Amino acid sequence: MGDPFALVEPIPSFCRMESFMRTYQDFDHAIRRDDELYLRRHLNKLAEKKAEILSRSQKLEERYYAMELEKHYYAVNLSGDPLLSVLISYEKTELAKKLLRYMDDESLLEANLQGNTALHVAAAVGDKVIEIAKYLIYKNELLLEMRNENNETPLLRAALYGQRKFFWMLYNFDKDGSLIENNKDGASVLHYAIMGNAPREFPS
């Protein structure tokens, strides 16, 4: 059971829209039945929307804020997850590999409402998606450094979920120790390993 005293983020207004709810259900069905064509159309629409936004924004800062405001365009569930994250959480790795051909490297950094990227999601799922995770890192190494709202890297998430093999795969990319820096509350990788019931498996 969750903490009854924990702060709950308000549900974004776009999630309450009836049209979004219908779309969310359509995505869920399409993913479960491996409907590549339907999902490819979604990615094509996203690419067109992104091009439109960028064409309206002249300065780099304007482009960043414009893309932040349009985040709901790539959300496919109530957590605001982009398609790639949901495919990985469903362990649809083969479908994800096919659809990656239609995603640019920058889109791999898209995150949900909690700031979790596809690599954060993969770190929680673990060994079953480790090969697709390696491919994502090959496509865009910035994923390794991305931190969510709790200041967690994917590596810390792997420790939290007790994903030993996945953790060490990510750890091998850590050249300066930055990937195991403490979260926003000061919790270290050892704290995370203890919460993941595997303190002996991870570095202190």
Rosetta constraint file for C-alpha pairs under 8 A:
AtomPair CA 2 CA 6 HARMONIC 7.91 0.50
AtomPair CA 11 CA 15 HARMONIC 6.64 0.50
AtomPair CA 11 CA 16 HARMONIC 7.58 0.50
AtomPair CA 12 CA 16 HARMONIC 7.20 0.50
AtomPair CA 13 CA 17 HARMONIC 6.96 0.50
AtomPair CA 14 CA 20 HARMONIC 6.84 0.50
AtomPair CA 14 CA 72 HARMONIC 6.94 0.50
AtomPair CA 15 CA 20 HARMONIC 6.16 0.50
AtomPair CA 15 CA 21 HARMONIC 6.92 0.50
AtomPair CA 15 CA 78 HARMONIC 5.91 0.50
AtomPair CA 16 CA 20 HARMONIC 7.26 0.50
AtomPair CA 16 CA 21 HARMONIC 7.25 0.50
AtomPair CA 17 CA 21 HARMONIC 6.45 0.50
AtomPair CA 18 CA 22 HARMONIC 6.35 0.50
AtomPair CA 19 CA 23 HARMONIC 6.21 0.50
AtomPair CA 20 CA 24 HARMONIC 5.95 0.50
AtomPair CA 21 CA 25 HARMONIC 6.36 0.50
AtomPair CA 22 CA 26 HARMONIC 6.27 0.50
AtomPair CA 23 CA 27 HARMONIC 6.20 0.50
AtomPair CA 23 CA 76 HARMONIC 7.47 0.50
AtomPair CA 24 CA 28 HARMONIC 6.25 0.50
AtomPair CA 24 CA 76 HARMONIC 5.42 0.50
AtomPair CA 24 CA 77 HARMONIC 5.36 0.50
AtomPair CA 24 CA 78 HARMONIC 7.75 0.50
AtomPair CA 25 CA 29 HARMONIC 6.27 0.50
AtomPair CA 26 CA 30 HARMONIC 6.10 0.50
AtomPair CA 27 CA 31 HARMONIC 6.07 0.50
AtomPair CA 27 CA 39 HARMONIC 7.67 0.50
AtomPair CA 27 CA 76 HARMONIC 6.51 0.50
AtomPair CA 28 CA 32 HARMONIC 6.23 0.50
AtomPair CA 29 CA 33 HARMONIC 6.25 0.50
AtomPair CA 30 CA 34 HARMONIC 5.98 0.50
AtomPair CA 30 CA 35 HARMONIC 4.90 0.50
AtomPair CA 30 CA 36 HARMONIC 7.75 0.50
AtomPair CA 30 CA 38 HARMONIC 6.79 0.50
AtomPair CA 30 CA 39 HARMONIC 7.14 0.50
AtomPair CA 31 CA 35 HARMONIC 6.21 0.50
AtomPair CA 31 CA 39 HARMONIC 7.80 0.50
AtomPair CA 31 CA 87 HARMONIC 6.98 0.50
AtomPair CA 31 CA 92 HARMONIC 7.92 0.50
AtomPair CA 34 CA 95 HARMONIC 6.80 0.50
AtomPair CA 35 CA 39 HARMONIC 6.53 0.50
AtomPair CA 36 CA 40 HARMONIC 5.94 0.50
AtomPair CA 36 CA 95 HARMONIC 7.11 0.50
AtomPair CA 36 CA 99 HARMONIC 7.51 0.50
AtomPair CA 37 CA 41 HARMONIC 6.29 0.50
AtomPair CA 38 CA 42 HARMONIC 6.62 0.50
AtomPair CA 39 CA 43 HARMONIC 6.46 0.50
AtomPair CA 39 CA 99 HARMONIC 7.89 0.50
AtomPair CA 40 CA 44 HARMONIC 6.19 0.50
AtomPair CA 40 CA 99 HARMONIC 6.75 0.50
AtomPair CA 40 CA 102 HARMONIC 7.34 0.50
AtomPair CA 41 CA 45 HARMONIC 6.21 0.50
AtomPair CA 42 CA 46 HARMONIC 6.26 0.50
AtomPair CA 43 CA 47 HARMONIC 6.22 0.50
AtomPair CA 43 CA 102 HARMONIC 6.75 0.50
AtomPair CA 43 CA 103 HARMONIC 7.20 0.50
AtomPair CA 44 CA 48 HARMONIC 6.32 0.50
AtomPair CA 44 CA 102 HARMONIC 7.53 0.50
AtomPair CA 45 CA 49 HARMONIC 6.13 0.50
AtomPair CA 46 CA 50 HARMONIC 6.02 0.50
AtomPair CA 46 CA 73 HARMONIC 7.15 0.50
AtomPair CA 46 CA 74 HARMONIC 6.78 0.50
AtomPair CA 47 CA 51 HARMONIC 6.18 0.50
AtomPair CA 48 CA 52 HARMONIC 6.22 0.50
AtomPair CA 49 CA 53 HARMONIC 6.23 0.50
AtomPair CA 50 CA 54 HARMONIC 6.15 0.50
AtomPair CA 50 CA 67 HARMONIC 7.66 0.50
AtomPair CA 51 CA 55 HARMONIC 6.06 0.50
AtomPair CA 52 CA 56 HARMONIC 6.51 0.50
AtomPair CA 53 CA 57 HARMONIC 6.54 0.50
AtomPair CA 53 CA 63 HARMONIC 7.40 0.50
AtomPair CA 53 CA 66 HARMONIC 6.77 0.50
AtomPair CA 53 CA 67 HARMONIC 7.18 0.50
AtomPair CA 54 CA 58 HARMONIC 7.57 0.50
AtomPair CA 54 CA 63 HARMONIC 5.89 0.50
AtomPair CA 54 CA 66 HARMONIC 7.96 0.50
AtomPair CA 57 CA 62 HARMONIC 5.57 0.50
AtomPair CA 57 CA 63 HARMONIC 5.24 0.50
AtomPair CA 57 CA 66 HARMONIC 7.48 0.50
AtomPair CA 58 CA 62 HARMONIC 6.74 0.50
AtomPair CA 58 CA 63 HARMONIC 7.16 0.50
AtomPair CA 59 CA 63 HARMONIC 6.35 0.50
AtomPair CA 60 CA 64 HARMONIC 6.35 0.50
AtomPair CA 61 CA 65 HARMONIC 6.38 0.50
AtomPair CA 62 CA 66 HARMONIC 5.97 0.50
AtomPair CA 63 CA 67 HARMONIC 6.11 0.50
AtomPair CA 64 CA 68 HARMONIC 6.27 0.50
AtomPair CA 65 CA 69 HARMONIC 6.23 0.50
AtomPair CA 66 CA 70 HARMONIC 6.41 0.50
AtomPair CA 67 CA 71 HARMONIC 6.32 0.50
AtomPair CA 71 CA 75 HARMONIC 6.95 0.50
AtomPair CA 72 CA 80 HARMONIC 6.80 0.50
AtomPair CA 74 CA 80 HARMONIC 7.78 0.50
AtomPair CA 74 CA 81 HARMONIC 7.56 0.50
AtomPair CA 74 CA 82 HARMONIC 5.27 0.50
AtomPair CA 74 CA 83 HARMONIC 7.21 0.50
AtomPair CA 75 CA 79 HARMONIC 7.77 0.50
AtomPair CA 75 CA 80 HARMONIC 4.46 0.50
AtomPair CA 75 CA 81 HARMONIC 5.05 0.50
AtomPair CA 75 CA 82 HARMONIC 4.84 0.50
AtomPair CA 75 CA 83 HARMONIC 7.16 0.50
AtomPair CA 75 CA 112 HARMONIC 7.51 0.50
AtomPair CA 76 CA 80 HARMONIC 6.39 0.50
AtomPair CA 76 CA 81 HARMONIC 5.90 0.50
AtomPair CA 76 CA 82 HARMONIC 5.83 0.50
AtomPair CA 76 CA 83 HARMONIC 6.08 0.50
AtomPair CA 76 CA 86 HARMONIC 7.94 0.50
AtomPair CA 77 CA 81 HARMONIC 5.91 0.50
AtomPair CA 77 CA 82 HARMONIC 7.92 0.50
AtomPair CA 79 CA 112 HARMONIC 6.13 0.50
AtomPair CA 79 CA 113 HARMONIC 5.89 0.50
AtomPair CA 79 CA 114 HARMONIC 7.78 0.50
AtomPair CA 80 CA 111 HARMONIC 7.77 0.50
AtomPair CA 80 CA 112 HARMONIC 4.60 0.50
AtomPair CA 80 CA 113 HARMONIC 5.34 0.50
AtomPair CA 81 CA 85 HARMONIC 6.11 0.50
AtomPair CA 81 CA 86 HARMONIC 6.57 0.50
AtomPair CA 81 CA 111 HARMONIC 6.42 0.50
AtomPair CA 81 CA 112 HARMONIC 4.36 0.50
AtomPair CA 81 CA 113 HARMONIC 7.26 0.50
AtomPair CA 82 CA 86 HARMONIC 6.75 0.50
AtomPair CA 82 CA 110 HARMONIC 6.67 0.50
AtomPair CA 82 CA 111 HARMONIC 6.81 0.50
AtomPair CA 82 CA 112 HARMONIC 6.74 0.50
AtomPair CA 83 CA 87 HARMONIC 6.24 0.50
AtomPair CA 84 CA 88 HARMONIC 6.32 0.50
AtomPair CA 84 CA 96 HARMONIC 6.54 0.50
AtomPair CA 84 CA 108 HARMONIC 7.78 0.50
AtomPair CA 84 CA 118 HARMONIC 6.19 0.50
AtomPair CA 85 CA 89 HARMONIC 6.21 0.50
AtomPair CA 85 CA 117 HARMONIC 6.76 0.50
AtomPair CA 85 CA 118 HARMONIC 4.30 0.50
AtomPair CA 85 CA 119 HARMONIC 7.80 0.50
AtomPair CA 85 CA 121 HARMONIC 6.24 0.50
AtomPair CA 85 CA 122 HARMONIC 7.78 0.50
AtomPair CA 86 CA 90 HARMONIC 6.15 0.50
AtomPair CA 87 CA 91 HARMONIC 6.14 0.50
AtomPair CA 87 CA 92 HARMONIC 5.11 0.50
AtomPair CA 87 CA 93 HARMONIC 6.93 0.50
AtomPair CA 87 CA 95 HARMONIC 7.54 0.50
AtomPair CA 87 CA 96 HARMONIC 6.11 0.50
AtomPair CA 88 CA 92 HARMONIC 5.79 0.50
AtomPair CA 88 CA 93 HARMONIC 6.23 0.50
AtomPair CA 88 CA 96 HARMONIC 7.23 0.50
AtomPair CA 88 CA 118 HARMONIC 7.14 0.50
AtomPair CA 88 CA 121 HARMONIC 7.03 0.50
AtomPair CA 88 CA 122 HARMONIC 6.22 0.50
AtomPair CA 88 CA 125 HARMONIC 7.88 0.50
AtomPair CA 88 CA 129 HARMONIC 6.93 0.50
AtomPair CA 89 CA 121 HARMONIC 6.45 0.50
AtomPair CA 89 CA 122 HARMONIC 6.95 0.50
AtomPair CA 89 CA 125 HARMONIC 6.56 0.50
AtomPair CA 91 CA 128 HARMONIC 7.15 0.50
AtomPair CA 91 CA 129 HARMONIC 6.56 0.50
AtomPair CA 92 CA 96 HARMONIC 6.16 0.50
AtomPair CA 93 CA 97 HARMONIC 6.18 0.50
AtomPair CA 93 CA 129 HARMONIC 6.66 0.50
AtomPair CA 93 CA 132 HARMONIC 6.42 0.50
AtomPair CA 94 CA 98 HARMONIC 6.46 0.50
AtomPair CA 95 CA 99 HARMONIC 6.29 0.50
AtomPair CA 96 CA 100 HARMONIC 6.05 0.50
AtomPair CA 96 CA 132 HARMONIC 7.97 0.50
AtomPair CA 97 CA 101 HARMONIC 7.29 0.50
AtomPair CA 97 CA 132 HARMONIC 7.19 0.50
AtomPair CA 99 CA 103 HARMONIC 7.05 0.50
AtomPair CA 100 CA 104 HARMONIC 7.89 0.50
AtomPair CA 103 CA 107 HARMONIC 6.27 0.50
AtomPair CA 103 CA 108 HARMONIC 7.41 0.50
AtomPair CA 104 CA 108 HARMONIC 7.15 0.50
AtomPair CA 105 CA 109 HARMONIC 7.70 0.50
AtomPair CA 105 CA 139 HARMONIC 6.15 0.50
AtomPair CA 105 CA 140 HARMONIC 5.93 0.50
AtomPair CA 106 CA 110 HARMONIC 7.72 0.50
AtomPair CA 106 CA 140 HARMONIC 7.67 0.50
AtomPair CA 108 CA 117 HARMONIC 7.64 0.50
AtomPair CA 108 CA 118 HARMONIC 7.17 0.50
AtomPair CA 108 CA 136 HARMONIC 7.47 0.50
AtomPair CA 108 CA 140 HARMONIC 7.29 0.50
AtomPair CA 108 CA 143 HARMONIC 7.69 0.50
AtomPair CA 109 CA 117 HARMONIC 6.12 0.50
AtomPair CA 109 CA 118 HARMONIC 7.61 0.50
AtomPair CA 109 CA 142 HARMONIC 7.72 0.50
AtomPair CA 109 CA 143 HARMONIC 6.27 0.50
AtomPair CA 109 CA 146 HARMONIC 7.87 0.50
AtomPair CA 110 CA 117 HARMONIC 5.92 0.50
AtomPair CA 110 CA 118 HARMONIC 7.71 0.50
AtomPair CA 111 CA 115 HARMONIC 4.98 0.50
AtomPair CA 111 CA 116 HARMONIC 4.99 0.50
AtomPair CA 111 CA 117 HARMONIC 4.30 0.50
AtomPair CA 111 CA 118 HARMONIC 7.21 0.50
AtomPair CA 112 CA 116 HARMONIC 5.43 0.50
AtomPair CA 112 CA 117 HARMONIC 6.66 0.50
AtomPair CA 114 CA 148 HARMONIC 6.14 0.50
AtomPair CA 114 CA 149 HARMONIC 5.51 0.50
AtomPair CA 115 CA 147 HARMONIC 6.99 0.50
AtomPair CA 115 CA 148 HARMONIC 4.03 0.50
AtomPair CA 115 CA 149 HARMONIC 5.37 0.50
AtomPair CA 116 CA 120 HARMONIC 5.37 0.50
AtomPair CA 116 CA 121 HARMONIC 6.73 0.50
AtomPair CA 116 CA 147 HARMONIC 7.43 0.50
AtomPair CA 116 CA 148 HARMONIC 5.21 0.50
AtomPair CA 116 CA 149 HARMONIC 7.86 0.50
AtomPair CA 117 CA 121 HARMONIC 6.45 0.50
AtomPair CA 117 CA 143 HARMONIC 7.54 0.50
AtomPair CA 117 CA 146 HARMONIC 7.61 0.50
AtomPair CA 117 CA 148 HARMONIC 7.83 0.50
AtomPair CA 118 CA 122 HARMONIC 6.11 0.50
AtomPair CA 119 CA 123 HARMONIC 6.06 0.50
AtomPair CA 119 CA 133 HARMONIC 6.32 0.50
AtomPair CA 119 CA 136 HARMONIC 7.55 0.50
AtomPair CA 119 CA 143 HARMONIC 6.57 0.50
AtomPair CA 119 CA 144 HARMONIC 7.63 0.50
AtomPair CA 119 CA 154 HARMONIC 6.00 0.50
AtomPair CA 120 CA 124 HARMONIC 6.62 0.50
AtomPair CA 120 CA 153 HARMONIC 7.11 0.50
AtomPair CA 120 CA 154 HARMONIC 4.39 0.50
AtomPair CA 120 CA 155 HARMONIC 7.91 0.50
AtomPair CA 120 CA 157 HARMONIC 6.45 0.50
AtomPair CA 120 CA 158 HARMONIC 7.98 0.50
AtomPair CA 121 CA 125 HARMONIC 6.41 0.50
AtomPair CA 121 CA 154 HARMONIC 7.84 0.50
AtomPair CA 122 CA 126 HARMONIC 6.00 0.50
AtomPair CA 122 CA 129 HARMONIC 6.20 0.50
AtomPair CA 122 CA 130 HARMONIC 7.28 0.50
AtomPair CA 122 CA 133 HARMONIC 6.49 0.50
AtomPair CA 123 CA 154 HARMONIC 5.80 0.50
AtomPair CA 123 CA 155 HARMONIC 6.99 0.50
AtomPair CA 123 CA 157 HARMONIC 5.91 0.50
AtomPair CA 123 CA 158 HARMONIC 4.62 0.50
AtomPair CA 123 CA 161 HARMONIC 7.79 0.50
AtomPair CA 123 CA 163 HARMONIC 7.11 0.50
AtomPair CA 123 CA 166 HARMONIC 6.51 0.50
AtomPair CA 123 CA 167 HARMONIC 7.56 0.50
AtomPair CA 124 CA 157 HARMONIC 6.11 0.50
AtomPair CA 124 CA 158 HARMONIC 5.63 0.50
AtomPair CA 124 CA 160 HARMONIC 7.90 0.50
AtomPair CA 124 CA 161 HARMONIC 5.62 0.50
AtomPair CA 124 CA 163 HARMONIC 7.16 0.50
AtomPair CA 125 CA 129 HARMONIC 6.89 0.50
AtomPair CA 125 CA 163 HARMONIC 7.97 0.50
AtomPair CA 126 CA 130 HARMONIC 6.37 0.50
AtomPair CA 126 CA 158 HARMONIC 7.25 0.50
AtomPair CA 126 CA 163 HARMONIC 5.46 0.50
AtomPair CA 126 CA 165 HARMONIC 7.79 0.50
AtomPair CA 126 CA 166 HARMONIC 5.87 0.50
AtomPair CA 127 CA 163 HARMONIC 7.23 0.50
AtomPair CA 127 CA 165 HARMONIC 6.72 0.50
AtomPair CA 127 CA 166 HARMONIC 6.11 0.50
AtomPair CA 129 CA 133 HARMONIC 6.26 0.50
AtomPair CA 130 CA 134 HARMONIC 6.27 0.50
AtomPair CA 130 CA 166 HARMONIC 6.44 0.50
AtomPair CA 131 CA 135 HARMONIC 6.43 0.50
AtomPair CA 132 CA 136 HARMONIC 6.26 0.50
AtomPair CA 133 CA 137 HARMONIC 6.34 0.50
AtomPair CA 134 CA 138 HARMONIC 6.20 0.50
AtomPair CA 135 CA 139 HARMONIC 6.22 0.50
AtomPair CA 136 CA 140 HARMONIC 6.14 0.50
AtomPair CA 136 CA 141 HARMONIC 7.72 0.50
AtomPair CA 136 CA 143 HARMONIC 7.82 0.50
AtomPair CA 137 CA 141 HARMONIC 4.72 0.50
AtomPair CA 137 CA 142 HARMONIC 7.63 0.50
AtomPair CA 137 CA 143 HARMONIC 6.42 0.50
AtomPair CA 137 CA 144 HARMONIC 7.09 0.50
AtomPair CA 141 CA 145 HARMONIC 7.78 0.50
AtomPair CA 142 CA 146 HARMONIC 6.53 0.50
AtomPair CA 144 CA 153 HARMONIC 6.81 0.50
AtomPair CA 144 CA 154 HARMONIC 6.51 0.50
AtomPair CA 144 CA 155 HARMONIC 7.64 0.50
AtomPair CA 144 CA 170 HARMONIC 7.56 0.50
AtomPair CA 144 CA 179 HARMONIC 7.26 0.50
AtomPair CA 145 CA 153 HARMONIC 6.16 0.50
AtomPair CA 145 CA 154 HARMONIC 7.89 0.50
AtomPair CA 145 CA 178 HARMONIC 7.91 0.50
AtomPair CA 145 CA 179 HARMONIC 6.39 0.50
AtomPair CA 146 CA 152 HARMONIC 7.95 0.50
AtomPair CA 146 CA 153 HARMONIC 5.83 0.50
AtomPair CA 146 CA 154 HARMONIC 7.48 0.50
AtomPair CA 147 CA 151 HARMONIC 4.85 0.50
AtomPair CA 147 CA 152 HARMONIC 4.90 0.50
AtomPair CA 147 CA 153 HARMONIC 4.72 0.50
AtomPair CA 147 CA 154 HARMONIC 7.50 0.50
AtomPair CA 148 CA 152 HARMONIC 5.40 0.50
AtomPair CA 148 CA 153 HARMONIC 6.88 0.50
AtomPair CA 150 CA 183 HARMONIC 6.05 0.50
AtomPair CA 150 CA 184 HARMONIC 5.61 0.50
AtomPair CA 150 CA 185 HARMONIC 7.80 0.50
AtomPair CA 151 CA 182 HARMONIC 7.77 0.50
AtomPair CA 151 CA 183 HARMONIC 4.79 0.50
AtomPair CA 151 CA 184 HARMONIC 5.30 0.50
AtomPair CA 152 CA 156 HARMONIC 5.79 0.50
AtomPair CA 152 CA 157 HARMONIC 6.69 0.50
AtomPair CA 152 CA 182 HARMONIC 7.73 0.50
AtomPair CA 152 CA 183 HARMONIC 5.47 0.50
AtomPair CA 152 CA 184 HARMONIC 7.88 0.50
AtomPair CA 153 CA 157 HARMONIC 6.56 0.50
AtomPair CA 153 CA 179 HARMONIC 6.20 0.50
AtomPair CA 153 CA 180 HARMONIC 7.44 0.50
AtomPair CA 154 CA 158 HARMONIC 6.26 0.50
AtomPair CA 154 CA 170 HARMONIC 7.99 0.50
AtomPair CA 155 CA 159 HARMONIC 6.53 0.50
AtomPair CA 155 CA 167 HARMONIC 5.69 0.50
AtomPair CA 155 CA 170 HARMONIC 5.94 0.50
AtomPair CA 155 CA 171 HARMONIC 6.91 0.50
AtomPair CA 155 CA 179 HARMONIC 6.51 0.50
AtomPair CA 155 CA 180 HARMONIC 6.86 0.50
AtomPair CA 156 CA 160 HARMONIC 6.21 0.50
AtomPair CA 156 CA 167 HARMONIC 7.91 0.50
AtomPair CA 156 CA 179 HARMONIC 7.71 0.50
AtomPair CA 156 CA 180 HARMONIC 6.44 0.50
AtomPair CA 156 CA 189 HARMONIC 6.10 0.50
AtomPair CA 156 CA 192 HARMONIC 6.73 0.50
AtomPair CA 157 CA 161 HARMONIC 6.27 0.50
AtomPair CA 157 CA 192 HARMONIC 7.86 0.50
AtomPair CA 158 CA 162 HARMONIC 6.14 0.50
AtomPair CA 158 CA 163 HARMONIC 5.02 0.50
AtomPair CA 158 CA 164 HARMONIC 7.18 0.50
AtomPair CA 158 CA 166 HARMONIC 6.41 0.50
AtomPair CA 158 CA 167 HARMONIC 5.23 0.50
AtomPair CA 159 CA 163 HARMONIC 6.01 0.50
AtomPair CA 159 CA 164 HARMONIC 6.94 0.50
AtomPair CA 159 CA 167 HARMONIC 6.21 0.50
AtomPair CA 159 CA 189 HARMONIC 6.83 0.50
AtomPair CA 159 CA 192 HARMONIC 5.58 0.50
AtomPair CA 159 CA 193 HARMONIC 4.95 0.50
AtomPair CA 159 CA 196 HARMONIC 6.26 0.50
AtomPair CA 159 CA 198 HARMONIC 7.98 0.50
AtomPair CA 159 CA 202 HARMONIC 7.30 0.50
AtomPair CA 160 CA 192 HARMONIC 4.65 0.50
AtomPair CA 160 CA 193 HARMONIC 5.58 0.50
AtomPair CA 160 CA 194 HARMONIC 7.76 0.50
AtomPair CA 160 CA 195 HARMONIC 5.94 0.50
AtomPair CA 160 CA 196 HARMONIC 4.54 0.50
AtomPair CA 161 CA 193 HARMONIC 7.95 0.50
AtomPair CA 161 CA 195 HARMONIC 7.96 0.50
AtomPair CA 161 CA 196 HARMONIC 5.02 0.50
AtomPair CA 162 CA 193 HARMONIC 6.58 0.50
AtomPair CA 162 CA 196 HARMONIC 4.59 0.50
AtomPair CA 162 CA 197 HARMONIC 6.53 0.50
AtomPair CA 162 CA 198 HARMONIC 5.92 0.50
AtomPair CA 163 CA 167 HARMONIC 5.94 0.50
AtomPair CA 164 CA 168 HARMONIC 6.36 0.50
AtomPair CA 164 CA 201 HARMONIC 6.54 0.50
AtomPair CA 164 CA 202 HARMONIC 7.50 0.50
AtomPair CA 165 CA 169 HARMONIC 6.26 0.50
AtomPair CA 166 CA 170 HARMONIC 6.39 0.50
AtomPair CA 167 CA 171 HARMONIC 6.01 0.50
AtomPair CA 168 CA 172 HARMONIC 6.14 0.50
AtomPair CA 169 CA 173 HARMONIC 7.39 0.50
AtomPair CA 170 CA 174 HARMONIC 7.06 0.50
AtomPair CA 171 CA 179 HARMONIC 7.62 0.50
AtomPair CA 174 CA 178 HARMONIC 6.86 0.50
AtomPair CA 174 CA 179 HARMONIC 5.99 0.50
AtomPair CA 177 CA 181 HARMONIC 6.87 0.50
AtomPair CA 180 CA 188 HARMONIC 7.31 0.50
AtomPair CA 180 CA 189 HARMONIC 6.01 0.50
AtomPair CA 181 CA 188 HARMONIC 6.79 0.50
AtomPair CA 181 CA 189 HARMONIC 7.54 0.50
AtomPair CA 182 CA 186 HARMONIC 5.12 0.50
AtomPair CA 182 CA 187 HARMONIC 5.20 0.50
AtomPair CA 182 CA 188 HARMONIC 4.57 0.50
AtomPair CA 182 CA 189 HARMONIC 6.84 0.50
AtomPair CA 183 CA 187 HARMONIC 5.43 0.50
AtomPair CA 183 CA 188 HARMONIC 6.81 0.50
AtomPair CA 187 CA 191 HARMONIC 5.75 0.50
AtomPair CA 187 CA 192 HARMONIC 7.09 0.50
AtomPair CA 188 CA 192 HARMONIC 6.44 0.50
AtomPair CA 189 CA 193 HARMONIC 6.13 0.50
AtomPair CA 189 CA 202 HARMONIC 7.60 0.50
AtomPair CA 189 CA 203 HARMONIC 7.32 0.50
AtomPair CA 189 CA 204 HARMONIC 6.70 0.50
AtomPair CA 190 CA 194 HARMONIC 6.18 0.50
AtomPair CA 190 CA 199 HARMONIC 6.33 0.50
AtomPair CA 190 CA 202 HARMONIC 6.84 0.50
AtomPair CA 190 CA 203 HARMONIC 6.73 0.50
AtomPair CA 190 CA 204 HARMONIC 5.09 0.50
AtomPair CA 191 CA 195 HARMONIC 6.29 0.50
AtomPair CA 191 CA 199 HARMONIC 7.97 0.50
AtomPair CA 192 CA 196 HARMONIC 6.12 0.50
AtomPair CA 193 CA 197 HARMONIC 6.19 0.50
AtomPair CA 193 CA 198 HARMONIC 5.27 0.50
AtomPair CA 193 CA 199 HARMONIC 4.70 0.50
AtomPair CA 193 CA 200 HARMONIC 7.95 0.50
AtomPair CA 193 CA 201 HARMONIC 7.61 0.50
AtomPair CA 193 CA 202 HARMONIC 6.42 0.50
AtomPair CA 194 CA 198 HARMONIC 5.76 0.50
AtomPair CA 194 CA 199 HARMONIC 4.76 0.50
AtomPair CA 198 CA 202 HARMONIC 7.30 0.50
